[in-house]
Each structure stands twice: as structure tokens, then as C-alpha cells.
């Protein structure tokens, strides 16, 4: 069993597991932090951004395709844990020769589609007249300023995919439900479990009859809107692969939400606007719910909230219809019937309005002060670029960062000098190291495998030994472009036995509770399933020619000699020899057993724990006679 690590980003994993002749890709996250190296794409021509020294983003993002490590056309299936970890799927399904099946839950697929659609829309609506590629030449790249000169494998960076590629990729996905067991070629069985992190997010169990691997990625024990995490099913794992922990282990999500609300209220009370760069799904649902409870008490009922995204309407609607994927409290509301999320009421009362872009209806309805939720969190493309340019010059306004995927200081760099206030309230509900340590003690896997970053404290906090995975035995670590041999070997294989063959067996008890039986059969293997079938009956010779059948190619099974078990008590054996006329018997002890010498017959009987040898000179009658005496002390079966 081997694990191939194709991603260096622990919260955007992409690993390949080879297990029992199947090749399984675990997630295909898209690391977009490289977009921070480029200038923003404004919707409206910005003289200030145009005059900045630097490089502009060319129609796309970075996807590092580590195909020299493994041929992706050999991958049988892809298991998706959550919608953030499927953003690279079109690159794999449409450009690598992959012909397998992708498994994911329905909310993961639908919300993943929204994220991809938003990304494509953001990029395609700002077309570039020119495209630069010569800078990717290594001789030129090393002359560029940092961080471009330090970028790894820029020749593999790709343009953003198209909606046609997105739809083609999503058509290859097979929808699954929690605890649904999926057979892969009869070799292994995979099962998704609720991970508690996002709508439809999953951990995966990959098991054969005698081995079990758990893949834990992007999980949460906090009580938010998704179904709670299924921990019990992770028990008794031979290997637990751990990825997707919180990116900000020192920040408490509840306190971050409190800071978010208080800073938002302070800004709008002073007549300023609040900009929240965000994804169109996920944390935004919880933020809107908190604001719903906070608005009236904070005196914000007259402040408009705007959610601007090409997929804003679809995102808000999807969150209301995936009832079976929500936590129990929200499921209960559906049957009352009430909307599970309060943002439905915010929309009905016109406190929350959503728009596909800043053009059209938004221009007519827009009034200030207000709160705007929009993308992209990197501040490099999307409607957020327009608002950064519009509001950045006033100290009354505030931008609040809640998504932890991007460094907010690097995101703000092209907009400096900036007068507006910047608040960093990263909200990451994924497992922290304390929760992971507790989880591992409860589920007790034999081995834990995780990214190298989780086995040592963060570089900026090297003294914080509590900010790393603590388990016994110590976790095995991997890094990008590394192949890891997982620390257990398959020992057993399940074989079924046909009923008629089972009826013919006659077990004999050789020890209390242990019985054995000999079997003569044909082992039939197909689709990784093994069946013992009765041997073909010997063919009866008949006159004339007959048509050859396929079964005639199977050789007739020979009648097997019986197996022997038991031990030979030397003293009783000597007495038996004497009763049958043997005399002058001498016994010698050896390191492995005993030697019985029949000096008169010039014969030697060597008795050991697992074998008995009769050595005599060309006297077959004597040898057979002694063999029969030995067999009296042994069981046959």
C-alpha cells in the first residue's frame, strides 16, 4: 500500500492511494495562493492599478500537475471530501486521460459547481487583449523580482478552465449518500461519512475484508449548520490519513464571529461601509445567521446587506433545500415548515438583497452606508476589486477578512496606500490540534499519516509544541511529490466456499475449539472475488470422439493423501515397538526431538516436532511396518 502526495497545501489536499490493485485519488484541491503574485483584474479600467509596476494575471490560476509522480490516467476513482477540495477536477478529468469515476455527495457537487461557475465568470468577464508566456522560461524567470522568480514549476501553470469543461467534469461524478457502501471492482469498499464541516462534506472509509483505511479531511466538531461529524465509524482503522485541519489554530471561531459583528456595527454606526470578501457558500451562511440575531439589538435594522455573486441566488436557495444534510435543529425547522436558515427572512424583509453583479439592478438599489458580501477572497478578481477601489480612500470604511485561505496582508498589497480600516477575523471551523489529539485517542488508529506541516510547530511559533499532532505511535509525515509506503501489509484474503463443497467436509478437532478438514477444490477468481468450487469429476472414457468442453481444460484433481496431526509420546512408542517384537531399542535426545535406534534391525527413527523420518537399508517391508506403528499415534484428516 502506497500513498502519493501531489499537493503541498494541507488544507487543499490531493493524494493518491494504491490499495489492493485499485488506484484511488483522495481530493483534488486547487491551490490559488499564487494569484496573490499578480495584479487585480478590475471590472472598470483603473488608472491607479494600470500604473502599478508589476505583472498582471493572465486569464487564469495556478494548478501544479505533478504527472511525473504518477500517471493520472491510471487512477480508477476520485473521492471528494468537500466542495473546496474539488476545484481542480476539470484539469484532471479533461486533460490527463482520466477515465474513472468520481464520487461525491449531492451538496458537494452542486455547491462545487457554484464555486467553479463563479470563478469562471470572474475570469472570463475581464478578457485580456494579450497573453504573456515567455516569462515562464527559466532563464527569464530567474531575472524577475520575488516572488515570481521563486515560483515552482511555472511551466505547469494553466489557464482557468471553461464552463464547458466544468460541466463535462461534473458529468463524471456519481452521487453518494452518507454511510452508502460502494464496491470498487470487488477489491475494496468505500463509504462516505459526515465530517461536520460543510454541507455534504465527507470523510471516507476505504476497506477490504481485513484492512481499513480512514481518510479524514476538512472535519469539524463545532455545532454549525451541517450534520455532525461521524466519529464512531472511524474506529479500528489500520491507517488514518489526516488532512484539512484549521489554518488558524490559535483563533477561536466563536470569538472571531463576535469581533466580526462588533467591528461591522461600529463601522456602519459611524457612517462607513463594510466589505466582506468571501466565497458564495460556507461561512457566509453562519455569518448571515449571526447577523440576523445581532441586527436589531445593535440598531442595524435600517442598514442594507448586499450579497453580490454570479451564483448568489443559487447559493442561498441550495442552502434551504438540502434539508437532509443539515444538523438536527435545522432539519426540524423544515418539517414545521420553516426555512432552516434565517437569511430567508432577511430576504423577505429586504434587509438582505442579492445580485449577480454590480451592474443592472444593484446600481439602482445601492445606498450607503451598507454591508457588502462579495468575492473573491484573494482580492484579485471579482466584484470585490471594484469596492476596494471605490471605498479604499476613506477611513470610515472597513474591509473584514473572514476567509483564512489567503494572507490578508498580501491580498491588500496592490491597494496600498489604503485609508480604509482592515480587520482580520478568520473563521475556520475545522479541527484544531487539541480536538485532533482527543479524536485520535478515541478512535485509536494503528497508524496516523499526515502532512509534514502537522508534525512540527509553525515556523513563526516554534515554541508552541501544542500546535502539532500528538499521538502514539508518532504520526508518519509526507510532503509534496513524495511517495510513502504505508506501514502495514495485507495478510489475509476472504474466500467463499460453495455450499455443496462445504457439505462434503468432515472437520476433526485437533485441539479444544480448533477443527480442521482437508479440501480438494478449484479456486475461481473473478473481479477480485475468490470462490472455492468442487473439483470436476474424472471424465469417463467412452468410445468415439466427443465435443471438447471448456471444463475439460481443468486438470482432474488428484486424491490427496490425508494430513496428519498430533505428537508421538516416545515412551509409549518404545513399548509398542517391543510388543511387536523389536528389541535392543535405544533412545537418544536431540535438540529438535528424539532418535529411536533399533540396533538389531539397523534402523533409525527420527522423531521431531513437525516430522518423523524412518531410515532403514532397502527394507521396504520393515519401513511400512514401522510407518503403520507411527500412524497409530497420529490423527488423520
Protein Blocks (a to p, Z undefined) as FASTA:
>chain_A
ZZddfbfbfklgcddddeehiacdehjaddfklmmmpccddfbdcfklmmpgcdddehia
cdddffklpcfklpmbdcdfbfklmmmmmmmmmmnopabdcdddfklmmmmmmmmmmmmm
mmmmmccfbdcfklmpmklmmmpccfklmpghkllpccdddfklmmmmmmmpccddehia
cdehhlaccddddehlaghiacdddddfkbccdddehiafbdcfbdcddfklmgoifbdc
dehiafblmbcfklmmmmmmmmmmmmmmnopacdddddfehjlmmmmmmmmmmmmmnopm
mpccddddfklmmmmmmmmmmmmlpcfklmmmmmmpccfbfklmmmmnomaccdfbfghj
lmmmpccddddddddfklpgcjklmmmmmmmmpckbccddfbfkbcfklmmmmmpccfbd
cddddddfbdcfklmmmmmmmnopabdcddfklmpccfklmmlmmlcccdddddddddeh
iacddfbdcfbdcddddfklmmmpccddfbghiacdddddddddeehiacdddddddddd
dedjddddfklmpccddddddddeddddfklmmmmmmmnopahiacdddfklccdddfkn
opacdddfkbccdddehilklmmmmmmmmmmmpccZZ
